[in-house]
Amino acid sequence: MLKKYLSFVEDRFRSANKSLSTTLMSCLTAIKYDDSRSMHDHLIEIMNIATKLRRLGMAIDDDFLIHFILHSLTLEYGIFQVNNTWWLDFGATTHICNTM
């Protein structure tokens, strides 16, 4: 009886994790930067979503994450997508290296 119950709980936990992963991926792909908050807060939010996905077992490559960050910027920041190289220092600092 206990094994059956634990199996049931495990199945529910797995489906909840899949649902949460789907929700977090949707948030990651839909997030857009607006001027209502700082760029730092925007980047921290994206990093928090990525961390939650990694804890759920999803492999998120840093290059893939940078793509989402650049994609989340408005057209005002379009020059960074073409003329600059971005990388994340996981000490909560964002570096922009001008390659012009």
Secondary structure, DSSP 8 states (H G I E B T S, - for coil): -HHHHHHHHHHHHHHHHHHHHHHHHHHHHH----TTS-HHHHHHHHHHHHHHHHHTT----HHHHHHHHHHHS-GGGHHHHHHEEEEEETTTEEEEEE--
